[in-house]
Amino acid sequence: MLKNQAGDAKRDSLHGHWSSRMAFILAVTGSAVGLGNIWKFPYVAGENGGGAFVLVYLICVIVIGMPVMMSEILIGRRGRRNPVATMELLGKEEGSSPRWKWVGGMGVVGGILILSYYSVVAGWTLAYIVKSATGAFAGASAAAVGAEFDSFVGDWRQVGLTHTIFMALAIFVVARGVERGLEQAVRFMVPALLLLMFVLLAYSINSGYFGQGVSFMFTPDWTKLTWGSVLAALGQAFFTLSIGMGAVMAYGAYLPEETSITGASAAVVTADTGIAILAGLAIFPLVFANGLTPAAGPGLVFNTLPLAFGQMQGGVFFATIFFVLLAFAAWTSAIGLMEPAVAWIVERFNRTRAQATVMIGLLIWVIGFGSVLSFNVLADLTFLAGTIYDNVDYLTSNIMLPLGGLLIAVFAGWVMCRNSTSDELGNSGNLFKAWRILARFVAPLGILFVLLKAVGLLDWVASLIA
Ligand code: PHE
């Protein structure tokens, strides 16, 4: 029997297990692949000038995202509890402090805040299923598609309604539990989404502006790169991989002992990054072909893709399927966003899974109205990063996730002893060494540097010394 550090039998999860290695990879991929890849990546890349941002994002994914994801999964599997309890337990077990539980706590809060706006945008995709199916975009001009989007998000009742429907769907699957709820949804969705992305890509290649799109995405113009965009790239890497807030940690808690964490992480990171790049390649040529601006903000995808579908043979069909798949992708991600909070309530307050899900779901639904109103009634209410939506997004993606990732890397790299981590990762020589260097030095220092640089603290300290 496998032993843990304290010498007793390995712990078991209280919420069941994934039925196989593939089921785990599918679930984490389902959580990773979502609006972050198809809606957020193109719009954030567009706002930050393209090429240089994309390059920094890719570097962040490889040297920070990958080791943090491995750290998060290994911590989750070793603790086998919700992220709060896992961090507390391992903090004590590794001879450090139970206060590490606050890292889990920040993740619980982060997931709630992210889902509060994520659900609003997921609601847009629900509305777009109906709009597409009823032919609203068939042959429509860029101006008409844009007007349709503006009038839709401008009406808080419609946005509020679709947000409500999406939250109801999320509550429904999460309440059903680990295996029945999560696995099945992903099995068809990811391959189908991939297929549709290729259809869009083919269309995009034929648009005559493919070269311009590719060059926007991959020719770095370093003059456009500010420290703010570097932080945005780092935040996007965390957001799209679902790391830094305990979602992957919670999933790791249900992972069977023998599964390779390195292999699973590599598979997820590859799939997730591939889909984001595909989305960019499909979208930017269309942006240029139609004289739109890449810096259009959160509406970018909703303004470009319906336009492309509207001109395509069989466009009504493809557009409908596309938004159905996007809604599915958002759905499987929403599950990951709720899981830390739900698992925590179940374990800490002895609630049933259904009760915990409804409680957390209602809380998120209410907070979500801050973002619902950010696009209409309260659009002019701006402070710090912008509207309420902008602020929740900035706080979570650019601060909480990187900070969570930093602490997770420090915990796995410095607090946990070498034996504990090599036991979980399988001491596979150079791979383990490489992970350890990335988790101990590269990831924490990289995150810290970017965070400090972006808020200007580093320059302030330097000016004090000089
Ligand atoms: N990774 C998801 C996406 O790209 C969002 C997410 C973040 C899901 C954090 C779970 C946890 O859409």
Boltz pocket constraint, residues with backbone or C-beta under 6 A from the ligand:
constraints:
  - pocket:
      binder: B
      contacts: [[A, 31], [A, 32], [A, 33], [A, 34], [A, 35], [A, 36], [A, 37], [A, 114], [A, 238], [A, 239], [A, 240], [A, 241], [A, 242], [A, 243], [A, 245], [A, 247], [A, 329], [A, 333], [A, 334], [A, 336], [A, 337]]
      max_distance: 6.0
